Amino acid sequence: MMGPILIGLYVFVLASFLGFEVITKVPPTLHTPLMSGANAISGITIVGALAMVQHFDTQLATLFGVVALFLATINVVGGFLVTDRMLRMFAKKKR
């Protein structure tokens, strides 16, 4: 029987391959709006990281939660900055 770590690694490798294949097929004109929207969805990761930091008592789980919280926050802020920049590019110029 396969252990949970091996199954997790298997799913991670398949998801990485599938994600790479999907992203490389997206035309450049759609890439920025899709990625900024996907980054904003990382807010769910922030909620999960907060729950992990608060719920688990081990130092390792707390460390992973803090790292996940930090990285997800960077991802969300970056997504909103990219979206804002993209929207400003299409805004009408003021005279």
N, C-alpha and C positions, 0 to 999 in steps of 0.2 A: 504494500500500500504506500501511496505517496504521502509524505508529510505535508502539513499546512504551509511550511516555508517553500517547499518545492512547487506546490500548486500556486502559491502567490507569485513566485518567480516566473512560472509559466504564463500566468495571466498578464503579468507586467510586460514580458517580452512580446507577447501577441498584441497587447494594447499599444505598445510603442511602435511596432511594425505597422499596424493598421492606422494609427494616427499619422505616421510619416507618409504613408501612401495616400491618405485622404487629403492631407495638407498640400502635398506636392501637386495634386490634381486641381486645386482651386486656382482660378485665374487671378492675376495680381490685382485687378480692379475690385475683386470681392474679398481679398485677403484681409485688409485692414478692418473693414466693418465686422467681418466674422470673428476675427481674433479679439477685437475690443469687446465684443459681446460675450465671447467665451471667457475672457478675463474677468468681466463683471460677475459672471456666474460663480467665480471663486469665492464670493461672499459666503456660499454654503460651506466652504472649507474653513472660513473664519469661525463660523458657528460651531463646527465640529472640533476645531482646535481649542476653542474656549471651553467646550464641554470636556475635552480630554484633560486640559490643565486643571479644571476644577474637580473632576470626578475621581481620577486615579491618584493613589497615594505614593506610588513609587517615583523616585527621582528621574529614572529613565523615561517614563511615560510623560512626566511633567516637562522634561527637556525636549522630547519629540513634539509635544503640544506647543511649546513656546516657539520652536523652530518653524513648525507648520503655520502658526499664527503670524510670525514675521514674514515668511515667504508669501503666504496668501494675501497679506495686507499689501505687500509690494506689487503683487499681481493685480489686485483690484485697483489700486491707485494708478498703476501704469495703464490699465485698460481704460479708465476714465480719462486720463490725460490724452491718450491716443484718440479716443472718441471726440474729445473736445477739440483737439487740433484738426481732426478730419472735418468736423462740422464748421469750424472757422474757415477752412479752405473753400467751402461751398457757400458761405454766407455772402450776401451782396455787400459790396464795398460802400462805405459811407462817403459822401462828398464833402 
